[in-house]
Amino acid sequence: MRLEGIDEVLKALDTLPTRCEPAARAAIGRWHADRRELLAVTADESNQEDPVAEASRLQLELIDVERASIARAYADKRLTDEARRRIERELDLEEARVRHALASTSLEGGDPAD
């Protein structure tokens, strides 16, 4: 069902009228196409690896790298407290999304192709 939903999103990107800049539309399309590719590989029961789980774990590591960079920029007074809090909030939301994806993978007991 997830693959069908992403397929509909990709079709909609090509047909829905929008005021969105072409670059933004292309970036969103690539993001959904990448999601679809990962889910399709994971849904293939003959595949022994779970690229969604691997990608999720890597993304969590990279979020930590970004957090450390933001902390250094704030400590060096190259970033305001307001900007630091906004970025941290974005990272918190991204981390929650990635952790949810990881919990939903087949290696973690879920079925990512639902």
Steps between C-alpha positions, in 0.01 A plus 500: 500500500785744576643455152161576346472813710843623393415421136193722534710779649746480211213514247344794685828693486481482121134598472405727788514871427725674750676827561804303609835577342621230255808432713286439808263274307800303364652464848173373643464258209852363557432459872183297434666298223786414737250397770322280248825335392598418859156366583487290182833335583388438858166356389684240290503205740787336309725790606686413820605858570279784614620824339236706684642389836856559383412844362314587821796410720736700277262798506493493882881515504496793257243686711743471792778643280278795406402557865868516597571749222209720611622486862850611391358786292292616798796470739711704256223763490447446127137403560232677704309318771179539299657345189655220708162416656327500160763268351491272807122475468535400133760241596275368779215454251730333247638268768148403606407428137811287447452310827140428401617373159759281669241355737282420198763305309491126457823461698337678791178297484281713273385471141624806306294422190164529680 
